[in-house]
């Protein structure tokens, strides 16, 4: 995959109402740039609540409206469990490693 074809968003620590707002702002910033693939790297997320899930759902809706693919990766055990309990693991494309989605290219945007 070409370097200009994807971007990576890396939420930090808690994906709650504040972290959710950060995600929404980052999504707004990339929405007009027409990246066909949006990757949300959840490796640093230790906690997620309904506000954070809502922000991810907004991100997915925005991606679809833009004709983009959105992928979540590196979910911790606790975070993965939240997605399974809420059945959002059936809604989102979730992978364990970035290599499952992209080649060794580095992203153009890393937020």
C-alpha positions, 0 to 999 in steps of 0.5 A: 500500500502506498504511503499516501493511502492510509493514516493512523490515529493513536488514542491515548490512555482513556477513550472516554468523553474527553478522549472521544472528543479528541478522536472526533477532532482527528477524524474531522481533520483527516475526513477531507484528505481522502485517505482510503484507509483509516487505522485506529491503533488502540495499543495505548488505550487502557480504558474505554466507555460508552462515550469512547465507543460512540466516538468510534461509531461516529468515526466509522460512519464518517469513514463510510460516508467518505468511502473509506475503510476503517480498521481497529488494531491492537485492542487489549484484552479488556478493550476487546472484551468491551467490543465483544460484550457490546457486539461491536466486534461484529460492526468494526473490522478488528485486527491484531497487527497492522501487518494484517492490513498494510505493508511495511510502509509508514503512514503519512499522518500519525495523530 
